[in-house]
Amino acid sequence: MSQALEAASERAWNGKYYSVPTLERWHYAYRSGGFKALLVETRSDKNESRTFSPETSEALARLRRQHPKMCATTLLRHMEAEGIIAAGGVSLSSLYRELRRLGLDRRSMKAGGGMSANAGPQKAFVMSWSNELWMTDSMHGPFLSMPGQKPQATFLLALLDDCSRLCAHGQYYPAEQLVHFLDTFQHALRSRGVPEGLYTDNGKIFTSLHLKTICANLGVRLMHTKPYHAWSKGKIERFFLTVQQDFEQRLAFKPAQTLEELNQRFWQWLEGEYHQRAHAGLDGKSPSARFAERAAHLKTLSEDVDLEGLFLDRVARRVRRDATIALCGLVWEVSPALRGQEVEVHYDPFGFKRVEVYLNGKKVGEAKICNQENNGRFFRSENYEQD
């Protein structure tokens, strides 16, 4: 018996080796209870935490959903400080295991797991009417190779109507900046009307105060995805995939040389092919046909609306005694009649093409950059007292 056990321990069983005591234990277990005695019994508390009580586990889940980006170490320290768990009573590894069990670890949350009822859209949805909701995002475009110059990176910014999958406007730019998105947004508003809602991620250009002000002026509800829920904008991600696999792959045969050429060819593809092509998600209808079919509640801009004016940023300023105001690190001159009064300045923060001054909601003039050296040339004796 002992010789047989030693021989068995020296032999590989499916690539594994087992000790003599282990083999001996299995031998007697089989003799007393048969094959069933060799089966590993499942723990009665399987899938349950022996470290976290139901109340503590619920508190951890609530904190994790409220602060999805917070690291586990900070969560553990906070729970200890609040007395939810005893100091040193739970190890960091135990906390990680509990988060995985709850589906609230970082990987599971990125995949869409562990969501609360308020975590954002969790079911497939589609809006009933055109312009009821626009989705927007950006993606890296192709590099432009021009003779004698470094390859230029491009970025595609686009707005997609949720109901019809029609691209309200899309355009390639040399950078992913707010000024470029606002340009895209203006083009879309002029050509397709005003959406009821705008759905974006939490990117810097989509959460700016300037964009919030514009949407408030237009009556557009600005909405952002919850952290780790970028998949809820799947329609525009699918649109970008179509652009990459259809339009951009054609550039391999005839590369675009300039940004202007790239956009012209993109718009031709967009209007001539994508918008006219039958879409599987639209019961075989094209985006153009669906947009026109569901346009009963379309809100358009009237001709007298100053759209460019609506896109101006707005700040309050107190006019100094020398009839100047400070704006974006520069000194601006306004009408002397406004000295000491609080005015609202509407301005283009990207090029200062328009800097307008409003008092009590009415436009009272424009501001211009103060040239102090030039003003010094007009400084005469009547401006000061003489001895």
Long-range contacts (C-beta under 8 A, 24 or more apart in sequence): 47-101, 49-94, 49-97, 49-98, 49-101, 51-90, 51-94, 51-98, 52-90, 52-94, 52-98, 56-84, 56-85, 57-98, 57-102, 59-84, 60-84, 60-95, 60-98, 60-99, 60-102, 60-104, 61-102, 61-104, 61-114, 64-99, 64-102, 64-104, 64-114, 65-104, 65-114, 65-116, 65-119, 68-109, 68-226, 68-227, 68-228, 69-227, 72-96, 72-99, 109-227, 109-228, 110-228, 112-228, 112-229, 112-231, 115-229, 119-226, 119-229, 120-225, 120-226, 120-229, 120-232, 121-229, 121-232, 126-162, 126-163, 127-162, 127-163, 128-163, 128-294, 129-163, 129-294, 129-295, 129-296, 129-297, 129-298, 130-161, 130-163, 130-164, 130-166, 130-290, 130-291, 130-292, 130-294, 130-295, 130-297, 130-298, 131-161, 131-163, 131-192, 131-193, 131-194, 131-195, 131-196, 131-295, 131-297, 131-298, 131-299, 132-162, 132-163, 132-195, 132-196, 132-197, 132-297, 133-161, 133-162, 133-163, 133-195, 133-196, 133-197, 133-198, 133-199, 134-159, 134-160, 134-161, 134-162, 134-168, 134-188, 134-195, 134-197, 134-198, 134-199, 135-159, 135-160, 135-162, 135-199, 135-200, 135-233, 135-235, 135-236, 136-160, 136-181, 136-198, 136-199, 136-200, 136-206, 136-236, 137-200, 137-201, 137-233, 137-236, 137-237, 137-240, 138-176, 138-181, 138-203, 139-240, 139-243, 139-244, 141-172, 141-248, 141-262, 142-248, 142-251, 142-255, 142-256, 142-262, 144-255, 144-256, 144-257, 144-258, 144-259, 144-262, 145-255, 145-257, 146-257, 146-258, 152-259, 154-259, 154-262, 155-180, 156-240, 156-243, 156-266, 157-181, 157-184, 158-184, 158-236, 158-239, 158-240, 159-184, 159-185, 159-188, 159-198, 160-235, 160-236, 160-239, 161-192, 161-195, 161-287, 161-291, 162-199, 162-235, 163-290, 163-291, 163-294, 164-282, 164-287, 164-288, 164-290, 164-291, 164-294, 165-235, 165-239, 165-279, 165-281, 165-282, 165-287, 165-290, 166-192, 166-275, 166-287, 166-288, 166-290, 166-291, 167-239, 167-270, 167-274, 167-275, 167-287, 168-192, 168-195, 170-243, 170-266, 170-270, 171-263, 171-266, 172-259, 172-262, 172-263, 172-266, 173-259, 174-259, 176-205, 177-205, 178-204, 178-205, 178-208, 178-210, 178-211, 179-350, 181-205, 181-206, 181-211, 182-210, 182-211, 182-214, 182-311, 185-214, 185-311, 186-307, 186-308, 186-311, 189-218, 189-301, 189-307, 190-301, 190-307, 192-291, 193-298, 193-299, 193-300, 193-301, 194-218, 194-219, 194-220, 194-299, 194-300, 194-301, 195-220, 196-220, 196-221, 196-299, 197-221, 197-222, 197-223, 198-222, 198-223, 199-223, 199-224, 199-225, 199-233, 200-224, 200-225, 201-225, 201-230, 201-233, 202-227, 210-313, 210-349, 213-313, 213-314, 214-310, 214-311, 217-310, 218-310, 242-274, 246-273, 246-274, 247-274, 308-354, 309-346, 309-354, 309-356, 311-348, 312-346, 312-347, 312-348, 312-354, 312-356, 313-346, 313-347, 313-348, 313-349, 314-344, 314-345, 314-346, 315-344, 315-345, 315-347, 316-342, 316-343, 316-344, 316-345, 317-342, 317-343, 317-344, 317-345, 318-342, 318-343, 319-343, 324-370, 325-367, 327-355, 327-367, 328-352, 330-369, 330-370, 331-369, 331-370, 331-372, 332-367, 332-368, 332-369, 332-370, 333-367, 333-368, 333-369, 333-370, 334-365, 334-367, 335-364, 335-365, 338-364, 338-365
